[in-house]
Amino acid sequence: MGVSCGSLRNVASLAERTPIDASGGAGSGTADSALGVLRRLALPVYLPITASTLGVGVLVPVLPLYLTESGLSIAFTSLVLAAVGAGAFIGGLPAGAVIARVGSQRILDWSLAVLALSTMLLGATTFALALVVLRMAAGAANVSIRLSRQTYITRRVSRQVRGRSMALIGGAFRLSMFVGPLLGGVLADTIGFAWTFLVAGLLSGVGLVPALLSRRDPLPALDGRERPARPAPLIASLRRHLRLLLTAGVVPLLVMTAREGRYVVLPLIGDDLGLSAAGVGAVVAIGTAADLLLFPVAGWIMDRWGRLAAMIPAFGLIAVGLLLLGVADSTSAVIVAGVVMGVGNGLSAGTMLTLGSDLAPADATSQFLAGIAVMQDIGRITGPLVVGLVGAWLGLGAASIALACVLGLAVLWLLTVIGETSRRPATARLS
């Protein structure tokens, strides 16, 4: 891309930044104010995300079974399951533009309603095209919810508390995706598919309640405005900040490639070593448990010692886990690799959200974050492709090692190009 490492050592200087509140007001670095900000984010951010993600999690074990038991072929089933990702990819940039125009709160309401309705309607049809449309709508709604909450925090929370704020979003995702599938399996066995889809939709829709209640005591924007007075058109905004977007987007793309790839390579390697489906599930669950325990630590590290202090060890541990998985020759080795990756993933909670928010220009916040989301979605596609291509050529062990190398490139880019984005040295401590 012709990017000079020296000139971009601190890439944050390339764009106008959201002001830092160092006065002791909302979002200042003191423990009391930080706790107060996090509490005020519960209604507008954490509860809506938890509710919406819980509904999504319910579908993880249920939707594939519903599709196959309805007589759809594996090809059509795969198409329906992939549609949610396609919807997120297509809907990311338009969502950013709409947020800039109408505000992050209004788009949250619409997106929660679309997600709830599209989920409840799944049980009413087995027509493949209708199912694809419903899942694409859900994917677009999901990315809109995430972008609206990321924009909300970016414009309202200073950098001194932003890491913890974003890490809690990551924690909400992790908790809901842990509980949701368990709940979905139980519901499907007890009340049937149609009612399970209804419950999943209602769970997502419940997020509207705290979202609406939060309007009574909104957290003020750092610049006093909900959105720029004159939001620039999407294409013009992206063109203006294209260099920054491409430079910043390298890390989310590489990290998401490795994250998504591990979900493919771990079960396949486990199967090659003779693990049953239940055994593979147990390995994933053990890693997820470590992930859930550590996500609060990620935000604390980012805010106290800097973003790099959290990201470098986190991505390093995931890379080590992938290397261990690549040479695993026993069940115990796979378990160790899964735990190491879970610890690393827990320590990385909210890091990509925080990085995007730190670098987002004040005049095009939602548009820029939407561009970063698209880069992440590309990584979601490339991860499984890397496993498939390298695995077919050199074997699954080599594929896992290749994913580790991808993370190594992300770490190198962070250290040599992006640098610290919290506007203080990584070793500086908050008082």
Stockholm file with secondary structure:
# STOCKHOLM 1.0

chainA/1-431         MGVSCGSLRNVASLAERTPIDASGGAGSGTADSALGVLRRLALPVYLPITASTLGVGVLVPVLPLYLTESGLSIAFTSLVLAAVGAGAFIGGLPAGAVIARVGSQRILDWSLAVLALSTMLLGATTFALALVVLRMAAGAANVSIRLSRQTYITRRVSRQVRGRSMALIGGAFRLSMFVGPLLGGVLADTIGFAWTFLVAGLLSGVGLVPALLSRRDPLPALDGRERPARPAPLIASLRRHLRLLLTAGVVPLLVMTAREGRYVVLPLIGDDLGLSAAGVGAVVAIGTAADLLLFPVAGWIMDRWGRLAAMIPAFGLIAVGLLLLGVADSTSAVIVAGVVMGVGNGLSAGTMLTLGSDLAPADATSQFLAGIAVMQDIGRITGPLVVGLVGAWLGLGAASIALACVLGLAVLWLLTVIGETSRRPATARLS
#=GR chainA/1-431 SS CCCCTTTTTTGGGGSCCCCCCCSSSTTCSSHHHHHHHHHHTIIIIIHHHHHHHHHHHHHHHHHHHHHHHTTCCHHHHHHHHHHHHHHHHHHHHHHHHHHHHHCHHHHHHHHHHHHHHHHHGGGGCCCHHHHHHHHHHHHHHHHHHHHHHHHHHHHHSCHHHHHHHHHHHHHHHHHHHHHHHHHHHHHHHHHCHHHHHHHHHHHHHHTHHHHHHGGGSCCCCTTSCSSCSSCCCHHHHHHHTHHHHHHHHHHHHHHHHHHHHHHHHHHHHHHHTTCCHHHHHHHHHHHHHHHHHHHHHHHHHHHHHCHHHHHHHHHHHHHHHHHHHHTCCSHHHHHHHHHHHHHHHHHTTTHHHHHHHHHCCGGGHHHHHHHHHHHHHHHHHHHHHHHHHHHHHHCHHHHHHHHHHHHHHHHHHIIIIICCCSSSCTTCCCC
#=GC SS_cons         CCCCTTTTTTGGGGSCCCCCCCSSSTTCSSHHHHHHHHHHTIIIIIHHHHHHHHHHHHHHHHHHHHHHHTTCCHHHHHHHHHHHHHHHHHHHHHHHHHHHHHCHHHHHHHHHHHHHHHHHGGGGCCCHHHHHHHHHHHHHHHHHHHHHHHHHHHHHSCHHHHHHHHHHHHHHHHHHHHHHHHHHHHHHHHHCHHHHHHHHHHHHHHTHHHHHHGGGSCCCCTTSCSSCSSCCCHHHHHHHTHHHHHHHHHHHHHHHHHHHHHHHHHHHHHHHTTCCHHHHHHHHHHHHHHHHHHHHHHHHHHHHHCHHHHHHHHHHHHHHHHHHHHTCCSHHHHHHHHHHHHHHHHHTTTHHHHHHHHHCCGGGHHHHHHHHHHHHHHHHHHHHHHHHHHHHHHCHHHHHHHHHHHHHHHHHHIIIIICCCSSSCTTCCCC
//
